[in-house]
Amino acid sequence: MSYSVGQVAGFARVTVRLLHHYDEIGLLVPGERTHAGHRRYGDTDLDRLQWILFYRQLGFPLEEIAALLDDPAADPQVHLRRQHALLTERIERLRAMATAVERAMEARKMGISLTPEERFEVFGDFDSTEHAAEAEQRWGDTEAYRESQRRAAGYRKEDWQRIKAEGDELNARFVALMDAGVAPDAAEAVAAAEEHRLQIARHFYDCGHDMHTRLGEMYVADERFTRNIDAVRPGLARYLRDAILANAERHAGRANPPE
C-alpha cells in the first residue's frame, strides 16, 4: 500500500511543502511515482519520515540526519536504541528542570528573597520549605501557613543555612539509627522524631503532634516527598513516618494516662 503526499502530510501533521522540500534535497525521496509523476509513499518511507521528525525534534540539522539514516551500518534497531537513549536523556533533563522550577515557585511563595547563588548555596538539591508549602496546598489558608510565611520572609541567608544544618544533622541521626537496626518506635527514634517536630515549630509554624502525624503520612503518600527524603537514605521517609507516629502515640498516652 502507498499513500499520496497529502495523506502523508495529514498522518505526520506536517505540510506538503515540507515533504516536497525533503524530496528535493534527497532526505526523503518517495519510493514510488505515478504515471503522472505524483509522489507515493510506502511504509518504508513513513518509517524514515518518523526518524527524520524525531531527530528534528531533538535539534539535529538535516545534514546530520541524512548521515545517520544513510549509514549502511545502521539498521532500524540501531535507530530505535539511539532514539530511546536520547529520549531518556531529555526526559531526565526536563524532569530536573521541572523540579527546579517547582522549588523556585515554592521559595517565592514562602517569601524567600535570596540571590540565585545563595539559593544554590543554601538549599542545593532540597528545599526544606516544601513542607510548609505542601501543608498550605493540602489544608488551605491556615494560621500555621500564614505564620510560616511571616517567619520565612524575615530569614536571611545565614538563617537558612542554620536551619538546613539542623535538618541535615537530624537526618544523620535518623540514618545512624536505621543503620544500627534501631526500631522506629524505640526511645532514640522517638526522641529524634520529637526534635523533628520541634524544629518545624521553631522555624516555621506551631506543629502539634496531630499536624506532625499528618506530615509524616504525607512523607510516604506523596512520592515527591518520599523521593526527596529517601535521597538521603533509602527507606528514610517510611522510617521517619513510623517514628513520628510512635512519638504522637506516646505523647497521647502521657496526656491521657489510664485510670
C-alpha positions in Angstrom: 0.0 0.0 0.0 1.2 3.5 -0.8 0.0 7.0 0.2 -0.2 10.3 -1.5 1.8 13.3 -0.3 -1.4 14.9 1.1 -2.2 11.7 3.0 1.3 11.5 4.5 1.2 15.2 5.4 -2.0 14.5 7.3 -0.6 11.5 9.1 2.6 13.2 10.2 1.0 16.6 10.8 3.5 18.4 8.5 3.0 20.5 5.4 3.0 19.2 1.8 5.6 21.9 1.2 7.9 20.3 3.8 7.6 16.9 2.2 8.4 18.4 -1.2 11.5 20.0 0.3 12.7 16.8 1.8 12.3 15.1 -1.6 14.2 17.9 -3.4 17.2 17.7 -1.0 17.2 13.9 -1.1 16.3 13.4 2.5 13.0 11.7 1.9 12.5 10.5 -1.7 9.2 8.7 -2.1 9.5 5.1 -3.2 7.0 5.4 -6.0 5.7 7.8 -8.6 2.5 7.6 -10.5 2.5 7.8 -14.3 1.6 11.4 -13.9 4.6 12.0 -11.6 2.8 12.2 -8.3 4.6 11.1 -5.2 3.6 7.9 -3.5 5.0 6.9 -0.1 5.3 3.4 1.2 5.7 2.0 4.7 9.5 2.2 4.5 9.2 5.9 3.6 6.9 6.5 6.5 9.4 4.9 8.9 12.1 7.2 7.5 9.9 10.2 7.9 9.3 9.3 11.6 13.0 9.1 12.2 13.6 12.4 10.4 10.9 14.2 12.5 12.2 12.6 15.7 15.8 13.8 15.1 14.5 17.2 14.0 12.5 17.5 17.3 15.8 17.0 19.1 17.5 19.7 17.2 19.6 17.7 14.7 20.5 19.5 11.5 19.2 18.0 8.3 22.7 17.1 7.1 23.4 15.1 10.2 20.0 13.4 10.0 20.8 12.3 6.4 24.2 10.9 7.5 22.6 9.0 10.4 19.8 7.5 8.2 22.0 6.7 5.3 24.7 5.0 7.4 24.9 1.5 5.8 25.9 0.0 9.2 22.7 1.3 10.9 19.5 -0.8 11.0 16.1 0.1 12.4 17.1 -1.4 15.8 20.1 0.9 16.0 17.8 3.9 15.4 15.4 2.8 18.0 18.1 2.3 20.6 19.5 5.8 19.8 16.1 7.3 20.0 15.4 5.6 23.3 18.7 6.9 24.8 18.1 10.4 23.5 14.6 10.5 24.8 15.6 9.1 28.2 18.3 11.8 28.5 15.8 14.6 27.5 13.2 13.2 30.0 15.7 13.3 32.8 16.8 16.8 31.9 13.2 18.1 31.7 12.4 16.4 35.0 15.3 18.1 36.7 14.2 21.4 35.2 10.6 20.9 36.3 11.8 20.1 39.9 14.0 23.3 39.9 11.0 25.4 38.8 8.7 23.8 41.4 11.3 24.7 44.1 11.6 28.2 42.8 7.9 28.6 42.9 7.7 27.4 46.5 10.5 29.6 47.6 8.9 32.6 46.0 5.6 31.7 47.7 7.4 31.5 51.0 8.8 35.0 50.6 12.4 33.8 50.3 14.5 36.7 48.9 17.8 35.1 48.1 20.1 35.6 45.1 20.4 32.7 42.7 23.9 32.0 44.0 22.6 32.0 47.6 19.7 29.7 46.8 22.0 27.0 45.4 24.5 27.6 48.2 21.8 27.1 50.9 19.3 24.6 49.5 21.3 22.6 47.0 19.0 19.7 45.9 16.5 20.0 48.7 14.3 22.9 49.9 13.1 22.4 53.5 10.3 25.0 52.9 8.5 22.5 50.7 6.9 21.0 53.9 5.1 24.2 54.8 4.1 25.0 51.2 2.7 21.5 50.8 0.7 21.9 54.0 -0.8 25.1 52.6 -1.7 23.3 49.4 -3.4 20.5 51.2 -5.1 22.3 54.1 -5.8 25.7 52.8 -5.0 29.2 54.1 -4.4 28.2 57.7 -2.8 30.2 60.5 0.1 27.7 60.5 0.9 28.6 56.9 0.5 32.3 57.5 2.9 32.1 60.4 5.4 30.2 58.3 5.2 32.9 55.7 5.8 35.6 58.2 8.8 33.9 59.7 10.4 32.9 56.4 10.0 36.4 55.0 12.4 37.7 57.6 15.1 35.0 57.2 18.4 35.8 55.7 20.9 33.5 54.1 22.6 32.8 57.4 19.2 31.8 58.9 18.5 29.4 56.1 22.0 27.9 56.4 21.5 27.3 60.1 18.0 25.8 59.6 19.4 23.5 56.9 22.3 22.5 59.0 20.0 21.5 61.8 17.9 19.5 59.4 21.0 17.7 58.0 22.2 16.9 61.5 18.8 15.4 62.4 18.7 13.4 59.1 22.2 12.0 60.0 20.8 10.9 63.4 17.9 9.0 61.7 20.2 7.4 59.2 22.5 6.2 62.0 19.6 4.7 63.9 18.4 2.9 60.8 21.9 1.6 60.1 22.2 0.4 63.6 18.9 -1.5 63.3 17.0 0.6 65.8 13.2 0.2 65.5 11.3 3.4 64.7 9.3 3.1 67.9 12.4 2.8 70.1 13.2 5.6 72.5 16.1 7.0 70.5 14.0 7.2 67.3 11.0 8.7 69.1 13.3 11.4 70.6 14.6 12.2 67.1 11.0 12.4 65.8 10.1 14.9 68.6 13.2 17.0 67.7 11.9 16.9 64.1 8.6 18.3 65.3 10.2 21.0 67.4 12.4 22.1 64.5 9.3 22.8 62.4 7.8 24.6 65.4 10.9 26.7 65.9 11.5 27.7 62.4 8.1 27.7 60.5 4.8 27.2 62.4 3.3 25.7 65.5 3.4 22.0 64.8 1.4 19.9 67.2 1.5 16.1 67.3 -1.6 15.9 65.2 -0.2 18.1 62.5 3.1 16.3 62.7 1.3 13.0 62.2 -0.3 14.3 59.1 3.0 15.5 57.8 4.5 12.0 58.5 1.7 10.3 56.5 2.3 12.8 53.6 6.0 11.9 53.5 5.1 8.4 52.3 1.8 9.1 50.5 3.3 11.8 48.3 6.1 10.5 46.0 7.7 13.9 45.7 8.4 14.0 49.5 9.3 10.3 49.5 11.8 10.9 46.7 13.4 13.9 48.4 13.6 12.2 51.8 14.8 8.8 50.5 17.6 10.6 48.6 19.3 10.9 52.0 18.9 7.2 52.7 16.5 4.7 51.0 13.6 4.0 53.3 14.1 7.1 55.4 10.7 8.5 54.6 8.9 5.5 56.0 11.2 5.2 59.0 10.6 8.9 59.8 6.8 8.5 59.4 6.8 5.5 61.7 8.9 7.3 64.3 6.5 10.3 64.1 3.5 8.1 64.7 5.2 6.4 67.7 6.1 9.8 69.2 2.5 11.0 68.8 1.1 7.8 70.4 3.5 8.1 73.4 2.6 11.8 73.8 -1.1 10.9 73.7 -0.5 8.2 76.3 1.2 10.6 78.6 -1.6 13.2 78.1 -4.3 10.6 78.9 -2.9 8.1 81.5 -5.0 5.1 82.2 -7.3 5.4 85.2 
